[in-house]
Amino acid sequence: MEFKDLPMLFDQGQTVVAIESPLTERMKVLKFLYEIAQSRKLPLYFWNQGYTRLQQVLEDTRLIPVDAECISGLVWLLEHNDVPGIFVFEGAISPDAATGKFSQQLTAVLSNLIYNLGANNNQQFLVCVESYAEFSPSLAPLLPVIPYTLPNITEIRQVTKKHLETRFELNLSNFNEFETLIRTCLGIPLGELEMLLSRSLGLVHTLEELTNAVLAHKKSKLKSQGIEFINSPDVPQASGLDLLEEILERAAALLKPEAKQYNLRFPKGMILWGSPGTGKSLSAKLAASKMGVPMVAADWAGLRGTTTYESRKNLREFLQFCDANGEYGLVLYFDDFDKGFAGFDSDNDGGVSRQLAGKLLTWMQERTSQVLVMATVNRLEFLPPELIRRFDEIIFVDLPHTGARYEIFKLHLAKYFPGLDFNDKDWWRLLSETKLLTPAEIALLVRKTAEEAFYRHSKQYASDELEKQPLKVKVKDFLEQRYNFTPSMIREEDKIIEIRNKAIYARPAASPDKSRWAKQPEILFGS
């Protein structure tokens, strides 16, 4: 059902309806309902817990109080069955904040209203507006819910163009900037977008500045929910993940509109499996960068609220946002996905994990948006089998081989020691002594060596000479830092070996080492 179906529901005798709508969309909802009320020659009233009197809605959606004192909208309407009109009650049927459940009193009042309004002929209609509407099994059959849908690209383009036409002249020269703005607006409700554009237009001078303002708003809003939105992931050069890069390039090709003509679909998801620190998180950013699409990073466990109701609400709204942004492609990244499913088979959490997993399963199966779900896991066995089956690929990200370690070292050395290189003998020694290190540990090793070198450097030179002198290091400096910490491969050897032993169930992220470092030269004669 959609908003436009509401008059039809009224005609069919449905006198109580729930509408899902964010708080920012209040005026749009009232404007729509005012037109319906006018067509039926009925007054339109509004109430929420911020008012002590019923408010009548006028043509310009201005609210004026009426004489009727109203502390509880539902009870007031139940006791005043002789007042015709369409009554809009906001937040009147929200569940208890502590339990997430409907009280017996609220259930009784609401069911009484449904039957009473349906039985009398006084032309009374009740519209309950909630940000998320979910009812008990006893109420659900009695109360239809009209869900709110985020605007599509056409609606966003119309609204944005209307706001910009008085400020910017849209022509071919800035068409690309305008389209970038439109894509940035995806996932923002229309009412909220209109307020944002009106507020921002007085502060910006170019379309680029306006796009940045919208993006900042979008990021700030998601950050408050523990979600990170990365519009253009900046990814350093990946090393030792050539097979994964090839998989991502093939997926990126499926974003082209022509793929649909061949009945080809965008992949639903990939699981990146491996030990901590092997570059799984970097791979998710790499995917978004290869495809030229934004990335949304979310903590699966963080989507859970204090109640089951709040958890389902958070997940539903989040997936709606992803769908809206997936019109041109989106990478949805869940880090440590497996941790959110520990104890999945138990009832310790009241079955919340199973319910949320079920909703995610349904969404992954039925969605048509181009959202690639990338989930990193350390323990694949923690995930429910029915969830694993929804992913197109399971890719194992192992410790880097020797050639990859060489490339990773070169990448980080360039950051702290530009131009530094070693002879082959020193490189072999360094690569041999670091064969158990993850990419994250190699980065740490190089950084710690640079910090120690700078400490010596600062003691040797005066402040005004520091920048003129390069940091000096030798291979032995890196080896000293190497033995200052224990690699995770040794620290958690049993767990990591167990993970690696199961790698046969997944596709490798890297092909065998074919670099010149693949095989260490044999020393035939000792010195």
C-alpha positions as CSV (number, residue, x, y, z in Angstrom):
1,M,0.0,0.0,0.0
2,E,1.0,3.6,-0.6
3,F,-0.2,7.0,0.6
4,K,-2.4,7.4,-2.5
5,D,-4.3,4.3,-1.4
6,L,-5.6,6.0,1.8
7,P,-8.9,7.4,0.3
8,M,-9.7,3.9,-1.1
9,L,-9.2,2.4,2.4
10,F,-11.6,5.0,3.8
11,D,-14.1,4.2,1.1
12,Q,-13.9,0.5,2.0
13,G,-14.9,1.3,5.6
14,Q,-11.4,1.2,7.2
15,T,-11.7,4.0,9.7
16,V,-8.4,3.5,11.6
17,V,-5.1,3.5,9.6
18,A,-1.4,3.7,10.6
19,I,1.1,5.6,8.6
20,E,4.8,5.2,8.9
21,S,6.6,8.5,8.5
22,P,9.7,10.1,9.9
23,L,9.1,13.2,12.1
24,T,10.6,15.4,9.3
25,E,7.7,14.5,7.0
26,R,4.9,15.8,9.3
27,M,4.0,18.8,7.1
28,K,4.0,16.7,3.9
29,V,1.7,14.1,5.6
30,L,-0.7,16.9,6.9
31,K,-0.8,18.5,3.5
32,F,-1.7,15.2,1.8
33,L,-4.4,14.5,4.5
34,Y,-5.8,18.0,4.2
35,E,-6.6,17.5,0.6
36,I,-8.4,14.2,1.4
37,A,-10.3,16.0,4.2
38,Q,-11.3,18.8,1.8
39,S,-12.6,16.3,-0.8
40,R,-14.8,14.8,1.9
41,K,-15.8,18.1,3.4
42,L,-14.4,17.2,6.7
43,P,-12.2,19.1,9.1
44,L,-8.6,17.8,9.8
45,Y,-7.3,17.7,13.4
46,F,-3.8,17.0,14.7
47,W,-2.5,16.0,18.1
48,N,0.5,14.6,19.8
49,Q,1.7,14.6,23.4
50,G,3.2,18.1,23.1
51,Y,-0.3,19.6,23.0
52,T,-3.0,19.8,25.7
53,R,-5.6,20.8,23.2
54,L,-6.7,19.4,19.8
55,Q,-5.2,21.3,16.9
56,Q,-7.2,22.0,13.7
57,V,-5.2,22.0,10.5
58,L,-5.8,24.9,8.1
59,E,-5.2,25.2,4.4
60,D,-1.5,26.3,4.7
61,T,-1.0,23.5,7.3
62,R,-1.1,26.0,10.0
63,L,-2.3,24.6,13.4
64,I,-4.8,26.4,15.6
65,P,-6.0,25.1,19.0
66,V,-9.7,24.3,19.4
67,D,-11.7,24.4,22.6
68,A,-11.5,20.7,23.1
69,E,-9.0,19.8,25.9
70,C,-7.0,16.7,24.9
71,I,-4.5,14.9,27.2
72,S,-4.8,11.5,25.5
73,G,-5.8,11.6,21.9
74,L,-7.1,8.0,21.7
75,V,-9.2,8.3,24.8
76,W,-10.5,11.7,23.8
77,L,-11.7,10.3,20.4
78,L,-13.2,7.3,22.1
79,E,-15.3,9.6,24.3
80,H,-16.3,12.1,21.5
81,N,-17.9,9.9,18.9
82,D,-20.1,12.8,17.7
83,V,-17.3,15.0,16.3
84,P,-16.8,14.4,12.5
85,G,-13.4,14.8,11.0
86,I,-10.1,13.1,10.1
87,F,-7.9,12.9,13.3
88,V,-4.2,12.6,12.9
89,F,-2.5,11.4,16.1
90,E,1.3,11.4,16.1
91,G,3.1,9.0,18.5
92,A,-0.1,7.9,20.1
93,I,0.4,4.2,19.6
94,S,4.1,3.8,20.3
95,P,5.0,0.8,22.5
96,D,6.4,1.1,26.0
97,A,10.0,2.4,25.8
98,A,11.3,0.0,28.4
99,T,9.8,-3.2,27.1
100,G,9.0,-2.4,23.4
101,K,5.5,-3.9,23.9
102,F,2.0,-2.5,23.9
103,S,0.3,-2.2,27.3
104,Q,-3.0,-3.9,27.9
105,Q,-4.7,-0.5,28.2
106,L,-3.3,0.8,24.9
107,T,-4.4,-2.4,23.2
108,A,-7.9,-2.1,24.7
109,V,-8.3,1.6,23.8
110,L,-7.1,1.1,20.2
111,S,-9.2,-2.0,19.6
112,N,-12.3,-0.2,21.0
113,L,-11.6,2.7,18.6
114,I,-11.3,0.5,15.6
115,Y,-14.7,-1.2,16.3
116,N,-16.5,2.0,17.5
117,L,-15.4,4.2,14.6
118,G,-16.3,1.5,12.1
119,A,-19.8,1.1,13.7
120,N,-20.9,4.7,13.8
121,N,-21.8,6.9,10.8
122,N,-20.3,10.2,12.0
123,Q,-17.6,10.3,9.4
124,Q,-14.7,9.9,11.9
125,F,-11.4,8.6,10.6
126,L,-8.2,8.1,12.7
127,V,-4.7,8.2,11.1
128,C,-2.0,7.2,13.5
129,V,1.5,8.5,12.5
130,E,4.5,6.6,13.7
131,S,8.1,6.5,12.6
132,Y,7.8,2.7,12.8
133,A,4.6,0.8,13.1
134,E,4.6,-2.8,14.4
135,F,1.7,-4.3,16.3
136,S,0.9,-7.3,18.4
137,P,-0.6,-10.4,16.6
138,S,-4.0,-9.5,18.0
139,L,-4.0,-5.9,16.6
140,A,-2.1,-6.4,13.3
141,P,-5.2,-7.8,11.4
142,L,-7.3,-4.9,12.5
143,L,-4.9,-2.0,11.6
144,P,-3.5,-1.6,8.1
145,V,-0.1,0.1,7.9
146,I,0.9,2.3,5.0
147,P,4.8,2.3,5.0
148,Y,6.9,5.3,4.2
149,T,9.1,4.9,1.2
150,L,12.2,7.1,0.6
151,P,12.1,9.2,-2.5
152,N,13.4,7.8,-5.8
153,I,15.8,9.6,-8.0
154,T,13.0,11.3,-10.1
155,E,11.3,12.7,-7.0
156,I,14.6,14.0,-5.6
157,R,15.5,15.6,-9.0
158,Q,12.1,17.4,-9.1
159,V,12.4,18.8,-5.5
160,T,16.0,19.7,-5.8
161,K,15.5,21.5,-9.2
162,K,12.6,23.5,-7.7
163,H,14.8,24.7,-4.9
164,L,17.7,25.5,-7.1
165,E,16.1,27.3,-10.0
166,T,15.9,30.6,-8.1
167,R,19.6,30.4,-7.1
168,F,21.5,28.5,-9.8
169,E,21.1,28.5,-13.5
170,L,21.2,24.8,-14.5
171,N,22.7,24.2,-17.9
172,L,25.0,21.7,-19.6
173,S,28.1,23.3,-18.1
174,N,27.1,22.2,-14.5
175,F,24.9,19.3,-15.4
176,N,27.4,16.8,-13.9
177,E,27.6,18.8,-10.7
178,F,23.9,18.7,-10.5
179,E,23.7,14.9,-11.0
180,T,26.4,14.5,-8.3
181,L,24.2,16.5,-5.9
182,I,21.2,14.3,-6.8
183,R,23.0,11.1,-6.0
184,T,24.3,12.6,-2.7
185,C,20.6,13.3,-1.7
186,L,19.7,9.6,-2.0
187,G,18.4,8.2,1.2
188,I,17.2,11.5,2.7
189,P,13.4,11.8,3.2
190,L,11.8,14.5,1.0
191,G,10.6,16.8,3.8
192,E,14.0,16.6,5.5
193,L,15.7,17.3,2.1
194,E,13.6,20.4,1.5
195,M,14.5,21.8,4.9
196,L,18.1,21.0,4.3
197,L,18.2,22.7,0.9
198,S,16.4,25.8,2.2
199,R,18.8,26.0,5.1
200,S,21.9,25.5,3.1
201,L,21.2,27.6,0.0
202,G,21.8,30.8,2.0
203,L,25.2,29.6,3.0
204,V,26.7,28.3,-0.2
205,H,27.8,29.8,-3.5
206,T,28.3,26.8,-5.8
207,L,26.7,23.4,-6.5
208,E,29.8,21.8,-5.2
209,E,29.5,23.5,-1.8
210,L,25.8,22.6,-1.6
211,T,26.7,18.9,-2.4
212,N,29.3,19.0,0.4
213,A,26.8,20.4,2.8
214,V,24.3,17.7,2.0
215,L,27.0,15.0,2.3
216,A,28.1,16.4,5.7
217,H,24.5,16.3,6.9
218,K,24.1,12.7,5.7
219,K,27.3,11.6,7.4
220,S,26.5,13.4,10.7
221,K,23.0,11.8,10.8
222,L,24.4,8.3,10.2
223,K,27.3,8.8,12.6
224,S,24.8,9.4,15.5
225,Q,23.5,5.9,14.7
226,G,26.9,4.3,14.7
227,I,27.1,4.1,10.9
228,E,29.9,5.5,8.7
229,F,29.1,6.7,5.2
230,I,32.1,7.0,2.9
231,N,31.2,8.7,-0.3
232,S,34.5,8.1,-2.1
233,P,36.7,5.5,-0.3
234,D,40.4,6.4,-0.5
235,V,42.2,3.1,-0.7
236,P,46.0,2.6,-0.7
237,Q,47.4,0.2,-3.2
238,A,46.4,-3.3,-2.3
239,S,49.1,-6.0,-2.4
240,G,48.7,-9.8,-2.6
241,L,44.9,-9.7,-3.3
242,D,45.0,-10.1,-7.1
243,L,42.2,-12.7,-7.3
244,L,39.9,-10.6,-5.1
245,E,40.6,-7.6,-7.3
246,E,39.6,-9.7,-10.3
247,I,36.3,-10.8,-8.6
248,L,35.5,-7.1,-7.8
249,E,36.2,-6.0,-11.3
250,R,33.8,-8.5,-12.6
251,A,31.2,-7.4,-10.1
252,A,31.8,-3.7,-11.1
253,A,31.0,-4.6,-14.8
254,L,27.5,-5.8,-13.7
255,L,26.7,-2.3,-12.5
256,K,26.4,-1.2,-16.2
257,P,22.8,-0.8,-17.3
258,E,23.4,-3.1,-20.3
259,A,23.9,-6.1,-17.9
260,K,20.2,-6.2,-17.3
261,Q,19.5,-6.8,-21.0
262,Y,21.4,-10.1,-20.6
263,N,19.3,-11.0,-17.5
264,L,22.5,-10.6,-15.3
265,R,22.1,-9.3,-11.8
266,F,24.4,-7.5,-9.4
267,P,25.9,-9.9,-6.8
268,K,24.1,-9.9,-3.4
269,G,27.1,-10.4,-1.1
270,M,30.6,-11.6,-0.4
271,I,32.0,-13.0,2.9
272,L,35.6,-12.1,3.5
273,W,37.0,-14.8,5.8
274,G,40.3,-14.9,7.5
275,S,42.5,-14.1,10.5
276,P,42.4,-10.6,12.1
277,G,44.6,-8.0,10.5
278,T,44.9,-9.7,7.1
279,G,43.3,-6.8,5.2
280,K,39.7,-7.8,5.1
281,S,38.5,-4.3,6.0
282,L,40.7,-2.8,3.4
283,S,39.2,-5.2,0.9
284,A,35.7,-3.7,1.5
285,K,37.0,-0.2,0.7
286,L,38.8,-1.6,-2.3
287,A,35.5,-3.0,-3.6
288,A,33.7,0.4,-3.3
289,S,36.7,2.1,-4.9
290,K,36.8,-0.4,-7.8
291,M,33.1,0.1,-8.5
292,G,33.2,3.8,-8.0
293,V,30.3,3.7,-5.5
294,P,29.9,4.9,-1.9
295,M,30.4,2.5,1.1
296,V,28.3,2.3,4.3
297,A,30.1,0.7,7.2
298,A,27.9,-0.6,10.0
299,D,28.4,-2.7,13.1
300,W,25.8,-5.6,12.9
301,A,25.7,-5.9,16.7
302,G,25.4,-2.0,17.0
303,L,22.1,-2.0,15.0
304,R,20.5,-3.7,18.0
305,G,18.5,-1.5,20.3
306,T,17.5,-1.8,23.9
307,T,14.3,-3.7,23.0
308,T,13.4,-6.2,20.3
309,Y,11.0,-3.6,18.8
310,E,13.8,-1.0,18.6
311,S,16.2,-3.5,17.0
312,R,13.8,-4.3,14.3
313,K,13.1,-0.6,13.7
314,N,16.8,0.2,13.4
315,L,17.4,-2.6,11.0
316,R,14.4,-1.8,8.8
317,E,15.3,1.9,8.5
318,F,18.9,1.1,7.8
319,L,18.1,-1.4,5.0
320,Q,15.6,1.2,3.5
321,F,18.5,3.7,3.5
322,C,20.8,1.2,1.8
323,D,18.1,0.3,-0.8
324,A,17.7,4.0,-1.6
325,N,21.4,4.6,-2.0
326,G,21.8,1.4,-4.1
327,E,20.1,2.8,-7.1
328,Y,23.5,3.4,-8.7
329,G,25.5,0.9,-6.5
330,L,26.5,0.7,-2.9
331,V,28.9,-1.4,-0.8
332,L,27.3,-2.3,2.6
333,Y,30.2,-3.4,4.9
334,F,29.7,-5.3,8.1
335,D,32.9,-5.7,10.1
336,D,33.3,-8.7,12.5
337,F,30.0,-9.9,11.2
338,D,30.3,-13.2,13.1
339,K,30.5,-11.6,16.5
340,G,26.9,-10.5,16.1
341,F,25.8,-14.1,15.8
342,A,27.6,-15.6,18.8
343,G,25.0,-17.6,20.7
344,F,22.6,-17.4,17.8
345,D,21.0,-20.8,18.6
346,S,20.3,-19.8,22.3
347,D,17.5,-17.8,23.7
348,N,19.7,-15.6,25.9
349,D,18.7,-12.5,23.9
350,G,15.1,-13.4,23.6
351,G,15.5,-14.6,20.1
352,V,16.5,-11.1,18.8
353,S,19.5,-12.4,16.8
354,R,17.3,-14.9,15.0
355,Q,14.6,-12.3,14.2
356,L,17.2,-9.8,12.8
357,A,18.9,-12.5,10.8
358,G,15.6,-13.5,9.4
359,K,14.9,-9.9,8.3
360,L,18.3,-9.7,6.7
361,L,17.8,-13.0,4.9
362,T,14.5,-11.9,3.5
363,W,16.0,-8.5,2.4
364,M,19.0,-10.1,0.7
365,Q,16.8,-12.6,-1.1
366,E,14.1,-10.1,-2.3
367,R,15.9,-6.8,-2.9
368,T,16.4,-5.4,-6.3
369,S,18.7,-2.6,-5.4
370,Q,22.4,-2.8,-6.4
371,V,23.8,-3.2,-2.9
372,L,26.8,-5.5,-2.4
373,V,27.0,-6.8,1.2
374,M,30.6,-7.4,2.2
375,A,30.9,-9.1,5.6
376,T,34.2,-9.8,7.3
377,V,34.3,-12.8,9.6
378,N,37.0,-14.6,11.7
379,R,34.8,-17.6,12.6
380,L,32.6,-18.6,9.7
381,E,31.0,-21.3,11.8
382,F,29.3,-18.6,14.0
383,L,27.0,-17.6,11.0
384,P,23.7,-19.4,10.5
385,P,24.0,-21.8,7.4
386,E,20.9,-20.2,5.9
387,L,22.6,-16.8,6.0
388,I,25.8,-18.0,4.5
389,R,23.9,-19.4,1.5
390,R,22.6,-15.9,0.7
391,F,26.2,-14.8,-0.1
392,D,27.5,-15.3,-3.7
393,E,31.1,-15.7,-2.7
394,I,33.2,-16.8,0.4
395,I,36.7,-15.5,-0.1
396,F,39.6,-16.5,2.2
397,V,42.1,-13.7,3.0
398,D,45.3,-15.3,4.2
399,L,48.6,-14.0,5.6
400,P,50.5,-12.3,2.7
401,H,53.0,-14.4,0.9
402,T,56.6,-13.3,0.5
403,G,56.0,-11.2,-2.7
404,A,53.0,-9.5,-1.1
405,R,55.0,-8.7,2.1
406,Y,57.7,-7.1,-0.1
407,E,55.0,-4.9,-1.7
408,I,53.4,-4.0,1.6
409,F,56.8,-3.0,3.1
410,K,57.6,-0.9,0.0
411,L,54.2,0.9,0.4
412,H,54.8,1.8,4.1
413,L,58.5,2.6,3.7
414,A,57.6,5.2,1.1
415,K,55.5,7.0,3.7
416,Y,58.3,7.4,6.3
417,F,61.5,6.8,4.4
418,P,61.2,8.1,0.8
419,G,63.7,6.5,-1.6
420,L,64.9,3.9,1.0
421,D,65.7,0.5,-0.5
422,F,67.8,-2.5,0.6
423,N,70.1,-4.9,-1.2
424,D,68.7,-8.4,-1.9
425,K,70.5,-10.0,1.0
426,D,68.9,-7.5,3.5
427,W,65.5,-7.9,1.8
428,W,65.7,-11.7,2.2
429,R,66.6,-11.3,5.8
430,L,63.7,-8.9,6.5
431,L,61.1,-10.9,4.6
432,S,62.2,-14.1,6.3
433,E,61.9,-12.7,9.8
434,T,58.5,-11.3,9.1
435,K,56.8,-14.3,7.5
436,L,54.2,-14.6,10.3
437,L,53.1,-11.0,10.2
438,T,49.8,-9.7,9.0
439,P,49.6,-6.5,6.8
440,A,48.4,-4.6,9.9
441,E,51.5,-5.8,11.9
442,I,53.9,-4.9,9.0
443,A,52.4,-1.4,9.0
444,L,52.9,-1.2,12.8
445,L,56.5,-2.4,12.5
446,V,57.4,0.2,10.0
447,R,55.7,3.0,12.0
448,K,57.4,2.0,15.2
449,T,60.8,1.9,13.4
450,A,60.1,5.4,12.1
451,E,59.2,6.7,15.6
452,E,62.4,5.3,17.0
453,A,64.4,6.8,14.2
454,F,62.9,10.2,14.7
455,Y,63.6,10.0,18.4
456,R,67.3,9.4,17.6
457,H,67.1,12.1,14.9
458,S,65.7,14.7,17.3
459,K,68.5,14.1,19.8
460,Q,71.1,14.6,17.1
461,Y,69.9,17.7,15.3
462,A,68.6,21.1,16.5
463,S,64.9,21.9,15.8
464,D,65.7,24.1,12.7
465,E,67.8,21.3,11.2
466,L,65.3,18.4,11.7
467,E,63.3,18.8,8.5
468,K,66.5,19.0,6.4
469,Q,67.9,15.7,7.4
470,P,66.3,12.4,6.3
471,L,65.6,9.7,8.8
472,K,68.3,7.0,8.8
473,V,67.5,3.3,9.3
474,K,69.0,-0.1,8.6
475,V,67.4,-3.5,8.4
476,K,68.6,-4.3,11.9
477,D,66.4,-1.4,13.2
478,F,63.3,-3.1,11.7
479,L,64.3,-6.4,13.1
480,E,64.7,-4.9,16.6
481,Q,61.1,-3.6,16.4
482,R,60.0,-7.0,15.1
483,Y,61.0,-8.8,18.3
484,N,59.4,-6.1,20.5
485,F,56.0,-7.7,20.0
486,T,54.5,-11.1,19.4
487,P,52.6,-11.6,16.1
488,S,49.0,-12.7,16.4
489,M,49.9,-15.8,14.4
490,I,51.9,-16.9,17.4
491,R,49.9,-15.3,20.1
492,E,46.6,-17.0,19.0
493,E,48.2,-19.8,17.1
494,D,45.5,-22.4,17.8
495,K,42.6,-20.2,16.7
496,I,44.4,-19.0,13.6
497,I,45.6,-22.5,12.5
498,E,42.0,-23.7,12.9
499,I,40.8,-20.8,10.7
500,R,43.4,-21.6,8.0
501,N,42.8,-25.3,8.0
502,K,39.2,-24.6,6.9
503,A,40.3,-22.4,4.0
504,I,39.5,-25.1,1.5
505,Y,35.8,-24.1,1.8
506,A,36.5,-20.7,0.3
507,R,38.0,-19.1,-2.8
508,P,41.5,-17.6,-2.2
509,A,41.9,-13.8,-2.3
510,A,45.4,-14.2,-3.8
511,S,47.1,-16.4,-6.3
512,P,50.4,-18.3,-5.5
513,D,53.5,-16.1,-5.2
514,K,55.1,-15.7,-8.7
515,S,57.4,-12.8,-7.7
516,R,61.2,-13.1,-7.6
517,W,60.8,-13.5,-3.8
518,A,58.8,-16.7,-4.2
519,K,61.8,-18.9,-3.5
520,Q,64.7,-18.0,-1.4
521,P,68.1,-18.7,-3.1
522,E,70.0,-21.6,-1.8
523,I,73.4,-20.9,-0.3
524,L,75.7,-23.6,-1.7
525,F,78.9,-22.6,0.2
526,G,79.1,-20.9,3.5
527,S,81.3,-17.9,4.0
